[in-house]
Amino acid sequence: MSELPNIWTGEEELFATLLIVVQEACATMKDNELNSWHRPTYARAMRLLASAGFVEIQTDTDGRTIAQVTPDGAVLLDRLYEEERQEALRKQQHASNS
């Protein structure tokens, strides 16, 4: 698993945002599985994420795409969650200082 730099590029931020949207909309009960549910937009997003190495397509037939988040995708998500956590802490500290 490769480590991504701490500084976000615009592209990284877009991919992280797209990945979290896909994960929230397409997650299944199976560990780490994403399912497009026959929705072309979700399938397109998964293919785009796969081209960047953040998901791996398992199946892409009959209008249904199945994928899994790669280790690099997991690192990207972890960075996004940590950034969101730190932003919430900053807001909380700012509110308590006011």
Secondary structure, DSSP 8 states (H G I E B T S, - for coil): -----SS--HHHHHHHHHHHHHHHHHB-SSTTEEE-TT-HHHHHHHHHHHHTTSEEEEEEETTEEEEEE-HHHHHHHHHHHHHHHHHHHHHHHHHHH-
